[in-house]
Amino acid sequence: AERLAAAGAALADAALPPELKAALASAPAGTPLTLRVDPSLSGVPWEVMALGGGSLAERLDVGRQLVVPGAPTRPGMRRLGAGQVRVLVVADPAGDLPHARREGEALAGLLAGAGAACKVTLRAGALGRDAFLLAVRSCDVLHFAGHADPGEGWRLRDGHLAASHVNTMAGGAGAPLLVFAPLKVPQIWGTI
């Protein structure tokens, strides 16, 4: 934990100007913060930046937005209505990550406890591209717990689904409103 905090402090010192560090350090706990990240820097764990009172992820409500130059900002984005939020949990689609399967099952169980506000569909275990694309058509929120390979995309049973498919992966119905997926962290961060 100490090494992670030290690395987070070093990252904050190297990446943030003093004015921004001061503003983030003085932000009240739970303040929403969206990190707009260039794809070339998406592997950097910005959320671990430490500013005295803990990391950004510990103190603030942090989210990431990947900024892809030249891409439309909100292509075919669905809008949530007053009804249920439809959540698709895809866990271990390559069929070789039992811990990802357990994560998906646990999350689906927690979300199912939300009652009528949330309709949860769990797809745990080996899942091919066609089945994935069919399942994602009817979700507002997608949680993906599986492999994410740099330059190739999410690993499924029968290949990869690249980021370029996000605009069309919902069969013309628009991409899910929210997508939660793993980030592949560079090896240097794996040693902290």
VEXDREN-2710 file (C-alpha; in Angstrom, 1 decimal):
% VEXDREN-2710
k/r/px/py/pz
1/ALA/0.0/0.0/0.0
2/GLU/2.9/2.4/0.8
3/ARG/4.5/1.7/-2.5
4/LEU/1.2/2.4/-4.4
5/ALA/0.7/5.6/-2.4
6/ALA/4.3/6.7/-3.2
7/ALA/3.9/5.9/-6.9
8/GLY/0.6/7.8/-6.9
9/ALA/2.2/10.8/-5.3
10/ALA/5.1/10.7/-7.9
11/LEU/2.6/10.5/-10.8
12/ALA/0.7/13.5/-9.4
13/ASP/3.9/15.5/-9.0
14/ALA/5.0/14.6/-12.6
15/ALA/1.7/15.1/-14.4
16/LEU/-0.2/17.9/-12.6
17/PRO/0.5/21.6/-12.4
18/PRO/0.5/23.0/-8.9
19/GLU/-2.9/24.8/-9.4
20/LEU/-4.6/21.7/-10.5
21/LYS/-3.1/19.6/-7.7
22/ALA/-4.3/22.2/-5.2
23/ALA/-7.9/22.2/-6.7
24/LEU/-8.1/18.4/-6.6
25/ALA/-6.7/18.2/-3.1
26/SER/-9.3/20.7/-1.8
27/ALA/-12.2/19.1/-3.6
28/PRO/-14.8/17.7/-1.2
29/ALA/-15.0/13.9/-0.8
30/GLY/-17.3/12.4/-3.4
31/THR/-16.9/15.2/-5.9
32/PRO/-17.5/13.9/-9.5
33/LEU/-14.3/13.9/-11.6
34/THR/-14.2/12.8/-15.3
35/LEU/-10.7/12.0/-16.6
36/ARG/-10.7/12.6/-20.4
37/VAL/-7.8/10.4/-21.5
38/ASP/-6.0/10.1/-24.9
39/PRO/-5.9/6.4/-26.1
40/SER/-2.1/6.5/-25.9
41/LEU/-2.3/7.3/-22.2
42/SER/-5.2/5.0/-21.3
43/GLY/-2.8/2.4/-19.6
44/VAL/-1.6/5.0/-17.0
45/PRO/-3.5/4.5/-13.7
46/TRP/-4.4/8.1/-13.3
47/GLU/-6.9/7.2/-10.5
48/VAL/-4.0/6.3/-8.2
49/MET/-2.6/9.8/-8.2
50/ALA/-2.2/10.7/-4.5
51/LEU/-2.7/14.3/-3.3
52/GLY/-2.3/14.0/0.5
53/GLY/-5.7/12.7/1.6
54/GLY/-5.5/9.5/-0.5
55/SER/-5.7/8.6/-4.2
56/LEU/-8.2/10.2/-6.5
57/ALA/-10.2/7.0/-6.7
58/GLU/-10.4/6.9/-2.9
59/ARG/-11.5/10.5/-2.4
60/LEU/-13.5/11.4/-5.5
61/ASP/-16.2/9.8/-7.8
62/VAL/-13.8/9.2/-10.7
63/GLY/-14.8/8.1/-14.2
64/ARG/-12.8/7.9/-17.4
65/GLN/-13.7/9.1/-20.9
66/LEU/-11.5/7.8/-23.7
67/VAL/-11.0/10.7/-26.2
68/VAL/-10.5/9.4/-29.7
69/PRO/-9.4/12.2/-32.2
70/GLY/-11.8/12.4/-35.1
71/ALA/-14.4/10.1/-33.6
72/PRO/-18.0/11.3/-33.0
73/THR/-18.4/12.2/-29.4
74/ARG/-21.7/10.4/-28.8
75/PRO/-22.5/8.1/-31.7
76/GLY/-26.0/6.7/-31.5
77/MET/-26.1/6.9/-27.8
78/ARG/-29.1/5.5/-26.1
79/ARG/-31.1/7.5/-23.6
80/LEU/-32.4/6.1/-20.4
81/GLY/-36.1/6.4/-20.0
82/ALA/-38.2/6.2/-16.8
83/GLY/-38.3/2.4/-16.9
84/GLN/-35.8/-0.3/-15.8
85/VAL/-32.1/0.0/-16.5
86/ARG/-31.1/-3.0/-18.5
87/VAL/-27.7/-4.3/-17.4
88/LEU/-25.7/-6.9/-19.2
89/VAL/-22.9/-8.6/-17.3
90/VAL/-20.5/-10.5/-19.5
91/ALA/-18.0/-12.5/-17.4
92/ASP/-15.2/-14.7/-18.6
93/PRO/-16.2/-14.8/-22.3
94/ALA/-13.0/-16.5/-23.3
95/GLY/-13.7/-19.2/-20.8
96/ASP/-10.3/-19.1/-19.0
97/LEU/-10.8/-16.6/-16.2
98/PRO/-12.7/-18.2/-13.3
99/HIS/-12.1/-15.1/-11.1
100/ALA/-13.8/-12.9/-13.7
101/ARG/-16.7/-15.4/-13.8
102/ARG/-17.0/-15.1/-10.0
103/GLU/-16.8/-11.3/-10.3
104/GLY/-19.6/-11.2/-12.8
105/GLU/-21.8/-13.6/-10.8
106/ALA/-21.3/-11.5/-7.6
107/LEU/-22.1/-8.2/-9.5
108/ALA/-25.2/-9.7/-11.1
109/GLY/-26.3/-10.8/-7.6
110/LEU/-25.8/-7.3/-6.2
111/LEU/-27.6/-5.6/-9.0
112/ALA/-30.5/-8.1/-8.9
113/GLY/-31.0/-6.8/-5.3
114/ALA/-31.9/-3.4/-6.8
115/GLY/-35.3/-4.8/-7.6
116/ALA/-37.6/-3.3/-10.2
117/ALA/-35.1/-0.5/-11.0
118/CYS/-32.7/-2.9/-12.7
119/LYS/-33.1/-5.8/-15.1
120/VAL/-29.9/-7.9/-15.0
121/THR/-28.8/-10.4/-17.6
122/LEU/-25.7/-12.5/-16.8
123/ARG/-23.7/-14.2/-19.6
124/ALA/-21.0/-16.1/-17.7
125/GLY/-18.5/-18.4/-19.4
126/ALA/-17.4/-18.9/-23.0
127/LEU/-19.2/-16.4/-25.3
128/GLY/-18.7/-16.0/-29.0
129/ARG/-18.8/-12.7/-31.0
130/ASP/-22.3/-13.3/-32.6
131/ALA/-23.9/-14.1/-29.2
132/PHE/-22.2/-11.1/-27.6
133/LEU/-23.4/-8.7/-30.3
134/LEU/-26.9/-10.1/-30.0
135/ALA/-26.9/-9.8/-26.2
136/VAL/-25.6/-6.2/-26.2
137/ARG/-28.4/-5.0/-28.4
138/SER/-30.8/-4.9/-25.5
139/CYS/-28.7/-3.4/-22.7
140/ASP/-28.3/0.1/-21.4
141/VAL/-25.2/-0.7/-19.3
142/LEU/-22.5/-3.3/-20.1
143/HIS/-20.1/-4.7/-17.6
144/PHE/-17.3/-6.7/-19.2
145/ALA/-15.1/-8.9/-17.0
146/GLY/-12.6/-10.6/-19.2
147/HIS/-9.4/-10.1/-21.2
148/ALA/-8.7/-6.8/-22.9
149/ASP/-5.7/-7.2/-25.3
150/PRO/-4.0/-4.0/-26.5
151/GLY/-4.5/-3.3/-30.2
152/GLU/-7.0/-6.2/-30.5
153/GLY/-9.8/-5.5/-28.1
154/TRP/-12.0/-7.7/-25.8
155/ARG/-11.2/-11.3/-26.1
156/LEU/-14.2/-13.6/-26.7
157/ARG/-14.4/-17.4/-27.2
158/ASP/-13.9/-17.1/-31.0
159/GLY/-11.7/-14.0/-31.4
160/HIS/-11.6/-10.3/-30.4
161/LEU/-14.1/-7.4/-30.5
162/ALA/-12.2/-4.2/-31.3
163/ALA/-13.0/-0.7/-30.0
164/SER/-13.9/0.2/-33.6
165/HIS/-17.0/-2.0/-33.3
166/VAL/-18.4/0.1/-30.4
167/ASN/-20.4/2.3/-32.8
168/THR/-22.0/-0.6/-34.5
169/MET/-22.0/-3.3/-31.8
170/ALA/-25.6/-2.7/-30.9
171/GLY/-26.9/-3.4/-34.3
172/GLY/-28.0/0.2/-35.1
173/ALA/-29.7/0.6/-31.8
174/GLY/-26.8/2.7/-30.5
175/ALA/-24.0/1.8/-28.0
176/PRO/-24.8/1.1/-24.4
177/LEU/-25.0/4.3/-22.3
178/LEU/-22.3/3.0/-19.9
179/VAL/-19.6/0.4/-20.4
180/PHE/-17.4/-0.9/-17.6
181/ALA/-14.4/-2.9/-18.7
182/PRO/-10.9/-3.7/-17.6
183/LEU/-7.8/-1.7/-18.6
184/LYS/-4.6/-3.4/-19.5
185/VAL/-2.0/-1.7/-17.3
186/PRO/1.6/-1.5/-18.6
187/GLN/4.1/-3.9/-16.9
188/ILE/5.8/-1.1/-15.0
189/TRP/2.6/-0.5/-12.9
190/GLY/2.3/-4.2/-12.2
191/THR/5.4/-4.1/-10.0
192/ILE/4.1/-1.4/-7.7
END
